[in-house]
Amino acid sequence: MVKLTTAWLKYLPATLRARVEHRPNLQKALINTGWLFGDKVLRMGVGLLVGVWVARYLGPEQFGLLNYAMAIVALFGAVASLGLNGIVVRDLVMEPKTANETLGTTLLLQAIGGLLAFGLAVLAISFARPNDSLAKLLVAVLGFVMVFKCTDVVRYWFESQVKSKYVVWLENGIFLVLAVVKVGLILMEASLMAFVWAAFAESVLVAVGLLGVFARRGGALSAWRISYDRAKRLLKNSWPLILSGLAVMVYMRIDQIMLGQMLGDEAVGVYSAAVRISEVWYFIPTAIIASVFPAIVAAKKHSETLYRQRLQNLYNA
């Protein structure tokens, strides 16, 4: 791995190159962070252009209804993921011999969590807008996407191996194809539901693609196993993260839901267009953490001093 990654070092300033040159783990983390940054920058650029076009085409009211439905669904995203991301990555690094058991159990848990989150989202929209059939349909379609999020377990595995580039290739390829599809829908003067089904199709393609990438680059899907004891252990560790995740999503999305209830969908549309621009920078700390987290966890196995040193280096960054 080091031989494949040292060519880019010559482009770094001499001081930085001296600090990185003989540290393969840091090189892997930097490269992985670069892939994640590239992914988000591409999505920011293309997504912003296409998103603005879609918003202008749909108009404030329909765009607002779409974002209102997405906010309802997002409220229960923490239930779908069960707060397992960091915990699963940690276990994959610390206990590689039980990786198949961890992956299989996590897939099942998140599939169940996705179904539960879907039911909660449908219940919420039925309570919030009992007479709005279109809003109910939007939430039902977008909410079912959370069931497919169970395949994010593949993403966790690649994160634990610091090889996010395979996931980036897959997701960006599908993202670009669907961006073209959305432009086509605009030119064809398609309905709002056509854009919702396009988002649904993107999620299905990503889910199937993730499993395919793992089968090609990771291992055999048939080797995955489900363990009741592992499930209990994962949930025991993750329940505080579920609560914190719910709190975060309420904080981030309740404004759109309140606007939709008090002022209507048009106000949500105008507000959501501005919020999306302000949220594009949220990925920076997430990308850094995702890249260095496996190395920090691995250090815990070897030395408490090394573990604390790497943790402090992260906080100082």
Buried (B, 14 or more C-beta within 10 A) or exposed (E): EEEEEEEEBEEBEEEEEEEBBEEBBBBBBBBBBBBBBBBBEBBBEBBEEBBEBBBEBBEBBBBBBBBBBBBBBBBBBBBBBBBBBBBBBBBBBBEEEBBBBBBBBBBBBBBBBBBBBBEBBBEBBEEBBEEBEBBBBBBBBBBBBBBBBBBBBBBBBBBBBBBBBBBBBBBBEBBBEBBEBBBEBBEEEBEBEBBBBBBBBBBBBBBBBBBEBBEEBBBEBEEBBBBEEBBEBBBEBBEEBBEEBBEEBBEBBEBBBEBBEEEBBBBBBBBBBEBBEEEBEEBEEEBBBBBBBBBBBBBBEEEEEBBEEBBEEBEEE
